[in-house]
Amino acid sequence: MEKKLTVIPPSQTNGNAKSASSSQCRVAAYCRVSTEQEEQLGSFANQIAYYTDYINEKEKYQLAGIFSDEGISGTGTRKRAGFRSMIAACEAGKVDLVITKSISRFARNTRDCLHYARYLKSLGIPVIFEKEGINTMESSGELLFTILSSLAQEESRNISENTRWGIRSRFQQGIPHINAACFLGYDKDEAGHLVINEGQAKVVRRIFREFLEGWQPSEIARMLNTENVSGVHGESRWAAVSVVRILQNEKYKGDLLMQKYYIRDFLTKELEKNDGKLTQYYVENDHDAIIEREIWDAAQLEINRIKEFKRNHQIRELGSSSLEPFYGKIFCGCCGGRMVKKGRKSVWRCINSGKEKGGFCKAKPVEGHKMEEYVSAAWAQLVSQRENLLPGWEKDIAQGNALERLRAAQMKELTEKYPAWFQAAKKTRMVIREIIIGGDRGCEILFMDGVRLVTD
């Protein structure tokens, strides 16, 4: 029997690919510029206008959309909303063809470039790169496309390295590279110099003042949120860590540390803290200070003192949600454990006591009013000994470090201004460093200036 061959033509298209009989091809264009410089933005607008006219002028083309990303790097797709919207439109079957200016506009990351071009190809959607003359649906274009996309990534690497070199070269000359929108208290003038934003500077000064008055970062953050004080981005979303960052930022004393962070990978743009891997540059008196150098130095010493205090006593936080001034400062004289406030009667108990937790400490609880009496008696002793303590305070003011000078000056002023504890009680955080109660010594109180007194 003679063989007979019958050709059966395809009855449907492959994916989104248009059949020969289709009257129009739905075309999307993708445009991108990597910076917000005026000349680049002009090019960006021209790209959009060009592709709009180009697609509309073609009789067989139907405009499916102009997708664009302005001022966005092409080394990744995560932050490119326009690119991701284009891919979503393709997945939804709304696009038959994608046109873009060049491979570098599509993506500078070889992996992303190949991945998305091949992904769209699997959907039956070709990508045409005008500059290179590549159509991803053509077999001859695959090798050339792979080579050129690799070259685009290498070009991006060179641009990144040249940019970093330029920034570091300016660092060596003491010329800063700063984004003033990332921290509170300063704006940039037309010449790029930092100038004080007085409204924001008031918040910065308040944070330093309250911290050195004994308020903890978590308490300061809580008060700022309660008062709806605006942060760096205009929102009242304060946290302890943001307060600490302000306290540790050298810019507020007029100095500038450059290259605190660096980009580890030009593709991911991932920042890494510079812990000595790269050279840093420190410029003193770079701009007008918001905080006096003496106050800034005192704050750093207080931060370190608190860290050591918490480490020695194995506690996480000194501040409390109830803004209790003694929180985290009272310790058991029997076992050294922290005393916490419990119950409606405001009783202080050792955390190592309590039968329900198998506590081993036998220290007796102390009622809140009794604690106030101990502190009041200690303050009375301190005031009565003021004349004897003055020489020591004067010595600290003259010879001590920034924090010692500050604490001595505070104690000298407070003991004169507030002879009775009920007057000084509102300054508890500034005055009391540590209280040890119970055991053989009654109540032992350590004041912020280092004076230690015992009351019964």
C-alpha positions in Angstrom: 0.0 0.0 0.0 1.4 3.4 -1.0 2.2 5.9 1.9 0.2 9.0 2.0 1.3 12.2 3.8 -1.3 14.8 5.0 -0.2 18.1 6.4 -2.4 19.3 9.3 -1.9 23.1 9.9 -1.9 24.4 13.5 -5.3 25.3 14.8 -4.1 27.7 17.6 -1.2 29.9 18.4 1.7 29.1 20.7 1.1 31.0 24.0 0.5 34.6 23.3 2.1 34.6 19.8 -0.1 36.1 17.1 -1.3 33.9 14.3 -0.8 34.9 10.7 -4.4 35.9 10.4 -4.4 38.2 13.4 -5.1 41.8 12.3 -3.1 43.6 15.1 -0.2 42.8 17.4 -0.5 44.2 20.9 2.9 45.9 21.5 4.3 47.2 24.8 7.4 49.4 25.1 9.7 49.5 28.1 11.8 52.6 28.9 14.2 53.4 31.8 16.8 55.9 32.8 19.1 55.3 35.8 19.4 58.8 37.3 17.2 61.8 37.9 19.6 64.2 36.2 17.9 66.7 33.9 19.5 65.5 30.7 18.6 61.9 31.5 15.0 62.8 32.4 14.8 64.6 29.0 15.9 61.3 27.4 13.3 59.5 29.4 10.5 61.7 28.2 11.8 61.4 24.6 11.8 57.6 24.9 8.1 57.5 26.0 7.1 59.9 23.2 9.1 58.0 20.6 7.5 54.6 21.4 4.0 56.0 21.7 4.3 57.5 18.2 6.2 54.5 16.8 3.5 52.0 17.9 0.6 54.1 17.0 1.9 54.8 13.5 2.2 51.0 12.7 -1.0 49.8 11.1 -0.6 46.3 12.5 0.5 47.4 16.0 -1.9 48.2 18.8 -0.5 50.0 21.8 -0.6 47.7 24.9 1.1 50.2 27.1 4.3 52.2 27.8 6.0 50.8 30.9 8.7 52.9 32.5 11.0 53.3 35.4 12.5 56.7 36.1 15.7 57.3 38.1 16.1 53.5 38.8 19.2 51.4 38.4 18.9 48.5 35.9 21.0 46.0 38.0 18.0 44.5 39.6 14.2 44.2 39.1 12.9 44.4 42.7 12.6 48.2 42.8 11.5 48.5 39.1 7.7 48.8 39.4 7.3 49.6 35.7 9.2 46.5 34.7 7.3 44.2 37.0 4.0 45.7 35.7 5.0 44.9 32.2 5.8 41.3 33.1 2.4 41.0 34.8 0.7 42.3 31.7 2.5 39.8 29.6 1.5 37.0 32.0 -2.1 38.2 31.8 -2.1 37.7 28.0 -2.4 41.5 27.3 0.9 41.8 25.3 2.1 40.1 22.2 5.4 41.9 21.6 7.8 43.9 23.8 10.1 46.6 22.3 12.9 48.3 24.2 15.7 50.6 23.2 18.6 48.3 24.2 19.7 45.5 26.4 21.1 47.9 29.0 17.7 49.6 29.2 16.0 46.2 29.8 18.5 45.0 32.4 22.2 45.3 33.3 22.2 42.1 35.2 23.0 39.2 32.9 21.0 36.7 35.0 17.8 38.9 35.0 18.2 39.8 31.4 18.4 36.2 30.2 15.8 35.0 32.7 13.1 37.5 31.7 13.8 37.4 28.0 13.6 33.6 28.0 10.5 33.6 30.3 8.7 35.9 27.9 9.8 33.7 25.0 8.2 30.8 26.8 5.0 32.8 26.9 5.3 33.3 23.1 6.2 36.9 23.5 9.3 38.1 21.6 11.5 41.0 22.9 13.0 43.3 20.3 16.1 45.2 21.3 16.3 48.0 18.7 19.9 49.1 19.2 21.4 45.6 18.9 18.9 44.5 16.3 17.9 41.4 18.3 14.6 39.5 18.2 14.6 36.9 21.0 12.2 34.6 19.0 14.9 34.2 16.3 17.4 31.4 16.9 20.3 33.4 15.6 19.7 36.0 18.3 20.2 33.8 21.3 24.0 33.6 21.3 24.4 37.3 20.4 21.8 38.2 23.1 23.7 36.2 25.8 27.0 37.9 24.8 25.7 41.4 24.7 23.8 41.0 28.0 27.0 40.0 29.7 28.7 43.1 28.2 25.9 45.2 29.6 26.5 43.8 33.0 30.2 44.4 32.7 29.5 48.0 31.6 27.3 48.4 34.7 30.2 47.1 36.9 32.6 49.6 35.3 30.1 52.5 35.9 29.7 51.4 39.5 33.4 51.2 40.1 34.0 54.6 38.4 31.3 56.1 40.6 32.8 54.6 43.7 36.2 55.9 42.7 34.9 59.4 42.2 33.2 59.4 45.6 36.3 58.1 47.4 38.5 60.6 45.6 36.3 63.3 47.0 36.4 61.7 50.4 40.2 62.0 50.3 39.8 65.7 49.7 37.4 66.1 52.6 34.4 66.6 50.2 31.4 64.8 51.6 28.8 62.7 49.8 25.7 63.1 52.0 22.0 62.5 51.7 20.5 65.0 54.2 17.1 63.3 53.9 18.4 60.3 55.9 19.0 62.1 59.2 17.2 64.7 61.2 18.3 68.3 61.8 20.0 69.4 58.5 19.1 70.4 54.9 21.4 71.0 52.0 22.0 74.4 50.4 22.5 74.9 46.7 26.2 74.3 47.1 25.6 71.0 48.8 26.6 72.2 52.3 24.8 71.1 55.4 22.7 73.8 57.0 20.7 73.5 60.2 17.0 72.9 59.9 16.0 74.7 63.1 12.6 73.0 63.5 14.2 69.5 63.4 17.2 70.7 65.4 14.9 71.4 68.3 14.0 67.7 68.4 17.7 66.7 68.3 18.6 69.0 71.2 15.6 67.7 73.2 16.8 64.1 72.7 20.3 64.9 73.9 19.0 66.9 76.9 16.5 64.3 78.0 19.0 61.5 77.6 21.5 63.3 79.9 18.7 63.9 82.3 18.4 60.2 82.8 15.7 59.3 80.4 16.3 56.1 78.4 16.1 55.9 74.6 12.9 53.7 74.8 11.3 56.3 77.1 12.3 59.2 74.9 10.9 57.4 71.8 7.6 56.7 73.7 7.2 60.3 74.6 8.0 61.5 71.1 5.4 59.1 69.7 2.8 60.2 72.3 3.4 63.8 71.4 3.3 63.0 67.6 6.7 64.5 67.0 7.7 64.2 63.4 10.8 62.1 62.6 13.2 62.3 59.7 10.6 61.2 57.1 7.8 63.3 58.6 6.1 60.5 60.4 6.0 59.9 64.2 7.4 56.4 64.3 10.1 56.6 66.9 11.9 53.6 68.4 14.8 53.3 70.9 17.2 52.4 68.1 16.4 55.6 66.2 17.0 57.7 69.3 20.4 55.9 69.8 21.4 56.6 66.2 20.8 60.3 66.8 22.8 60.3 70.0 25.7 58.6 68.3 25.7 60.6 65.1 28.8 62.7 64.9 27.2 65.2 62.4 25.4 66.8 65.3 28.6 68.1 66.8 29.7 69.5 63.4 32.0 66.6 62.3 31.6 64.1 59.5 32.7 60.5 59.2 32.8 59.4 55.6 32.4 55.9 54.2 30.5 54.4 57.2 29.0 52.0 54.8 29.9 50.6 51.4 28.1 48.7 48.6 29.2 45.1 48.8 27.7 44.0 45.5 27.0 46.4 42.6 24.2 44.1 41.4 22.2 43.8 44.6 23.2 47.3 45.9 23.4 45.7 49.3 25.0 48.0 51.9 27.5 46.7 54.5 28.8 48.5 57.5 32.5 49.4 57.1 34.2 47.8 60.1 37.7 48.6 59.0 37.5 46.9 55.5 37.8 50.2 53.7 39.5 53.5 54.6 37.4 56.0 56.4 37.8 59.8 56.5 36.9 62.0 59.4 36.4 65.8 59.0 36.2 68.0 62.1 34.2 71.2 62.0 32.7 70.4 58.6 29.5 72.3 59.3 27.6 74.1 62.0 26.9 72.0 65.1 23.5 71.4 66.6 25.0 69.9 69.8 28.0 71.3 71.7 31.0 69.0 71.5 31.1 68.7 75.3 27.5 67.5 75.4 28.0 65.1 72.5 31.0 63.6 74.2 29.1 63.3 77.5 26.3 61.4 75.7 28.8 58.8 74.3 30.2 58.2 77.8 26.7 57.8 79.2 25.8 55.3 76.4 28.9 53.2 77.3 28.1 53.5 81.0 24.6 52.2 80.5 25.9 49.3 78.3 28.3 48.3 81.1 25.6 48.7 83.8 23.2 46.5 81.9 25.9 43.9 81.2 27.0 43.8 84.8 23.4 43.4 86.1 22.2 41.2 83.2 19.3 43.4 82.3 18.0 44.4 78.9 16.4 47.7 79.5 16.4 50.5 82.1 13.4 52.4 80.9 9.9 51.2 81.6 6.5 51.3 79.8 5.0 53.1 82.8 7.9 55.6 82.9 8.8 54.4 86.4 12.0 56.4 87.4 13.4 53.6 89.5 12.8 50.8 86.9 16.0 48.8 86.4 17.9 50.6 89.1 16.9 48.8 92.2 18.7 45.5 93.2 18.4 43.0 95.9 21.0 43.2 98.7 20.6 39.5 99.4 21.1 37.9 96.0 21.9 40.8 93.6 18.7 40.2 91.6 16.7 43.0 90.1 13.8 44.3 92.1 10.5 44.7 90.1 7.3 46.5 91.0 4.3 44.2 91.4 0.7 44.4 92.5 -1.7 47.2 93.1 0.1 48.2 96.2 3.2 49.1 94.3 5.4 46.6 96.1 9.0 46.0 95.0 10.0 42.3 95.0 13.2 40.5 94.0 12.8 38.6 90.8 14.4 35.6 92.4 11.8 35.4 95.1 8.3 33.9 94.8 7.2 30.4 95.6 5.3 30.0 92.3 8.6 30.3 90.4 10.6 28.2 92.7 12.4 31.3 93.9 15.4 30.9 96.2 15.8 34.5 97.5 14.2 35.2 100.9 14.4 39.0 100.7 11.4 40.7 102.0 9.3 42.9 99.6 9.5 46.7 100.0 6.5 48.9 99.7 6.7 51.8 97.2 6.2 54.5 99.9 9.1 52.9 101.9 11.3 53.2 98.9 10.5 56.9 98.6 11.4 57.3 102.3 14.8 55.7 101.8 15.6 57.9 98.9 14.3 61.0 100.7 16.5 60.3 103.7 19.5 59.7 101.4 18.9 63.0 99.7 18.7 64.8 103.0 22.1 63.3 103.9 23.5 64.5 100.6 22.3 68.0 101.0 23.5 68.2 104.6 27.0 67.1 103.4 27.0 69.5 100.5 29.8 71.7 101.8 32.0 68.7 102.2 31.2 67.4 98.7 31.7 70.7 96.9 35.5 70.4 96.6 35.1 67.0 94.9 32.5 68.3 92.5 34.7 71.3 91.7 37.6 69.0 91.0 35.5 66.9 88.6 34.2 70.0 86.8 37.8 71.1 86.3 39.6 67.8 85.6 37.0 65.1 84.9 35.9 63.8 81.5 32.8 65.3 79.8 30.3 63.1 81.7 32.0 63.6 85.1 32.0 67.3 84.5 28.3 67.3 83.6 27.2 65.1 86.6 29.2 67.1 89.1 27.7 70.4 87.8 24.2 68.8 87.9 24.6 67.6 91.5 26.1 71.0 92.6 23.1 72.8 91.1 20.4 70.4 92.3 21.5 70.2 95.9 21.4 74.0 96.1 18.1 74.4 94.2 16.2 71.5 95.8 17.1 71.0 99.5 14.1 68.7 100.0 13.5 65.4 98.2 9.9 66.2 97.3 11.3 69.1 95.3 14.1 67.0 93.7 11.9 63.9 93.0 11.1 65.0 89.5 14.9 64.8 88.8 15.1 61.1 90.0 16.5 59.9 86.7 19.2 62.5 86.7 20.2 61.9 90.4 19.9 58.1 91.1 22.2 55.6 89.5 21.6 52.5 91.6 19.8 51.4 94.7 20.6 48.2 96.7 18.1 47.3 99.3 17.8 44.4 101.8 20.6 42.3 103.3 22.8 43.6 106.1 23.2 47.2 105.0 19.7 48.6 104.9 19.3 50.7 101.7 22.4 51.8 99.8 22.0 54.5 97.2 24.6 55.4 94.6 24.1 58.8 93.0 25.0 59.8 89.5 28.2 61.6 90.5 29.5 58.5 92.3 28.6 59.5 95.9 27.3 56.4 97.8 25.1 56.8 100.9 23.4 54.2 103.3 20.1 54.8 105.0 18.2 52.6 107.5 
